[in-house]
């Protein structure tokens, strides 16, 4: 084998090992709404899938001018296991 093909095989093996076991973000959706009083509401939904489960994470972030109110920053996470 020449050096080029040996280096290519080593690189392919390294990249293949790096991918195994990683989460795969299959979907990400983000919306930002701004009201006339200056309040910004950001909604973000991320769906990650691995070999055993699907995880849906939803975040809501409300930025008000001045002091934030209780409940302005919420986060929910749901995991569904597949067998």
C-alpha positions in Angstrom: 0.0 0.0 0.0 1.2 3.4 -0.7 1.2 6.2 1.9 -1.9 8.0 0.4 -4.2 5.0 0.7 -2.9 4.2 4.2 -3.6 7.7 5.3 -7.0 7.6 3.8 -7.9 4.4 5.6 -6.7 5.8 8.9 -8.7 9.0 8.4 -11.8 7.1 7.5 -11.4 4.9 10.6 -11.0 7.9 12.8 -14.0 9.7 11.4 -16.1 6.6 11.7 -15.2 6.2 15.3 -16.0 9.8 16.0 -19.5 9.4 14.7 -20.4 6.2 16.6 -22.4 7.0 19.8 -23.0 10.7 19.0 -26.5 12.2 19.2 -28.0 13.2 15.9 -29.9 16.4 15.9 -32.6 15.7 13.3 -34.6 18.9 13.7 -34.2 22.3 15.2 -36.8 25.1 15.0 -36.5 28.6 16.5 -39.0 31.5 16.4 -38.4 35.0 17.8 -41.3 37.3 18.4 -40.9 41.0 19.5 -43.8 43.0 20.9 -44.2 46.8 20.7 -43.3 47.2 24.4 -39.8 45.7 23.7 -40.4 42.2 25.0 -38.7 39.5 23.0 -40.0 35.9 23.2 -37.8 33.1 21.8 -39.2 29.6 21.3 -36.7 26.8 20.4 -37.5 23.1 19.8 -34.7 20.6 19.3 -35.3 16.9 18.4 -32.3 14.6 18.9 -32.3 10.9 17.9 -29.9 8.2 18.8 -30.1 4.4 18.5 -32.3 3.9 21.6 -34.4 7.0 22.0 -35.8 10.3 20.6 -35.5 13.4 22.8 -37.6 16.5 22.3 -36.4 19.6 24.1 -38.5 22.8 24.2 -37.2 26.1 25.5 -39.0 29.4 25.9 -37.1 32.5 26.8 -38.9 35.9 27.5 -36.7 39.0 27.7 -38.5 42.0 29.1 -37.2 45.5 29.4 -36.3 45.8 33.0 -36.7 42.9 35.4 -37.8 39.4 34.2 -40.9 37.8 35.8 -41.1 34.3 37.3 -41.7 31.8 34.6 -40.0 33.8 31.8 -37.4 31.1 31.2 -39.0 27.6 30.8 -37.6 24.3 29.5 -39.2 21.0 29.0 -37.5 17.8 27.9 -39.3 14.6 26.8 -37.5 11.3 25.9 -39.2 8.4 24.2 -37.2 5.1 24.2 -37.5 2.8 21.3 -36.9 -0.9 21.6 
